[in-house]
Amino acid sequence: MPTIIFINGTSSSGKTSLVKLLQKKLPEPYLDMGIDKFIWMLPGRYLDRPLWDDVLGKAVQSGPLGRSLFSGMHHAITAAASRGNNILADHVFVEKAWVGECATLFAGTNAYLIGLYCPLEVLVQREKDRKDRTLGQAKMQYDIIHKFTQYDLELDTSKLTTEECAEQVIERLKKPPVAFKKLQAGHA
């Protein structure tokens, strides 16, 4: 049975770095089907305001285009896994409906939900240092990013290196996932 690993956290919490390292360290191939991959499929004009606001411009909710895009992402992950592909997907679960949809789609699969935590002041500094992020996204997402979820594993990226995070994820994969099953029971 293929494995799906969702990594949820605010902007600049370390999701992309962890996905890249897991792709290197995991013995089997994992497709990177994360949120940015789907956002970058859009025509370039949608990555700037005012059109960006209909995707995820408010950082804490999407418009109709964003809801359609991310639902498509969830279903694409389901389809890819159903054909035997292992999946890594970074996400920003800022909408309860997204969590509910994923719980429904992934509760009966080998899908793990990993939560990345980090103090706000560290996130804000990381955003400034990166120079490729919209400043303020992490702050806007901070209070809601974990509000609707439960996790198979929680990691603090201010205390753990990316290498240590990857090792903990790999260790957690030795036990069956439970988060999406619990979330599905809560959304039923």
C-alpha positions in Angstrom: 0.0 0.0 0.0 1.4 3.4 -0.9 2.3 5.9 1.7 1.1 9.5 1.8 2.8 12.1 4.0 1.1 15.4 4.5 3.3 18.1 6.2 1.2 21.0 7.6 2.6 24.3 8.9 2.6 28.0 8.4 4.6 29.8 5.7 8.3 29.5 6.6 7.9 26.7 9.1 10.3 24.4 7.1 7.8 22.3 5.1 9.6 22.5 1.7 13.0 21.7 3.3 11.6 18.7 5.0 9.9 17.4 1.9 13.1 17.7 -0.1 15.2 15.9 2.5 12.6 13.2 2.9 12.7 12.6 -0.8 16.4 12.0 -0.5 16.3 9.9 2.6 13.3 7.6 2.0 14.3 4.4 0.2 11.4 4.4 -2.2 10.5 7.2 -4.5 8.0 9.8 -3.3 6.2 12.3 -5.6 6.2 15.9 -4.4 2.6 16.9 -4.8 2.5 19.8 -2.4 0.6 23.0 -2.4 3.2 25.2 -4.2 3.3 22.7 -7.1 -0.4 23.2 -7.6 -0.3 27.0 -7.2 2.5 27.2 -9.8 0.3 25.4 -12.3 -1.8 28.6 -12.5 -1.2 31.2 -15.1 1.3 33.8 -13.8 -1.3 36.6 -13.6 -3.0 34.7 -10.8 0.1 34.9 -8.6 -0.3 38.7 -8.2 -3.1 40.8 -6.7 -6.0 41.2 -7.3 -6.3 37.7 -8.8 -4.2 36.1 -6.0 -6.9 36.9 -3.5 -9.1 34.4 -5.1 -6.4 31.7 -4.7 -4.9 32.2 -1.3 -4.0 35.8 -1.1 -5.5 36.4 2.3 -3.2 33.5 3.6 -6.0 32.3 5.9 -8.7 31.5 3.4 -9.1 31.0 -0.3 -11.6 32.2 -2.8 -13.6 29.9 -5.1 -10.6 29.4 -7.4 -8.4 28.4 -4.4 -11.1 26.0 -3.1 -11.3 24.3 -6.5 -7.6 24.2 -6.9 -6.9 22.6 -3.5 -9.8 20.2 -3.7 -8.2 19.2 -7.0 -4.9 18.7 -5.3 -6.5 16.4 -2.7 -8.2 14.3 -5.3 -5.0 14.2 -7.5 -3.1 12.9 -4.5 -5.8 10.2 -4.0 -5.6 9.3 -7.7 -1.8 9.1 -7.7 -1.7 7.0 -4.6 -4.4 4.7 -6.0 -2.0 3.9 -8.8 0.7 2.8 -6.4 2.7 6.1 -5.9 4.1 7.3 -2.6 3.3 11.0 -2.0 4.8 13.8 0.0 2.6 16.9 0.2 3.2 20.1 2.1 0.0 22.0 2.9 -1.4 24.9 4.8 -4.6 23.6 6.4 -6.1 27.1 7.0 -9.6 26.0 6.1 -11.6 23.5 8.1 -13.3 22.2 4.9 -9.9 21.2 3.5 -9.2 19.1 6.7 -12.6 17.5 6.4 -12.1 16.7 2.8 -8.7 15.1 3.4 -10.0 13.2 6.4 -12.7 11.7 4.2 -10.3 10.9 1.4 -7.4 9.6 3.4 -8.8 8.0 6.6 -8.8 4.6 5.0 -5.4 4.9 3.4 -1.8 4.8 4.6 -1.7 8.6 5.0 0.2 10.4 7.8 -0.4 14.0 8.9 2.7 15.7 10.3 2.5 19.1 12.0 5.3 21.6 12.0 5.4 24.1 14.8 7.7 27.1 15.3 7.5 30.2 17.5 6.0 33.2 15.7 9.1 35.4 16.1 11.2 32.7 14.4 8.7 32.4 11.6 8.7 36.2 11.0 12.5 36.3 10.9 12.6 33.4 8.5 10.1 35.2 6.2 12.3 38.3 6.2 15.5 36.2 5.6 14.0 34.2 2.7 13.1 37.3 0.6 10.8 35.1 -1.6 7.7 35.2 0.7 4.9 37.7 1.2 5.7 39.2 4.6 3.0 38.6 7.1 1.7 35.2 5.9 3.1 33.2 8.8 1.7 35.7 11.3 -1.8 35.5 9.6 -1.7 31.7 9.5 -0.2 31.2 13.0 -3.4 31.0 15.1 -5.3 28.8 12.7 -2.8 26.5 11.0 -3.2 23.7 13.6 -6.7 24.7 14.7 -8.6 22.0 12.7 -6.1 19.2 12.8 -4.7 16.3 14.8 -1.4 14.8 14.0 0.5 11.6 13.8 3.6 13.5 14.7 4.4 17.1 15.8 7.8 18.7 15.3 9.2 22.0 16.4 11.5 23.3 13.7 13.0 25.9 15.9 14.4 23.2 18.2 15.1 20.4 15.6 17.2 20.5 12.5 15.7 19.4 9.2 17.7 16.2 9.5 16.3 15.5 13.0 12.8 16.2 11.7 13.3 13.8 8.8 14.6 11.1 11.1 11.5 11.4 13.3 9.2 11.2 10.4 10.9 8.1 9.1 10.7 6.5 12.5 7.0 7.4 12.8 6.3 5.6 9.5 7.1 2.3 11.3 3.6 2.6 13.0 0.2 2.9 11.3 -1.2 6.4 10.8 -4.2 7.5 13.0 -4.6 11.2 12.5 -7.0 11.2 9.5 -9.0 8.4 11.0 -9.5 10.5 14.2 -10.3 13.6 12.1 -12.8 11.7 10.1 -14.6 10.5 13.2 -14.7 14.2 14.4 -16.1 15.4 11.1 -18.7 12.7 10.7 
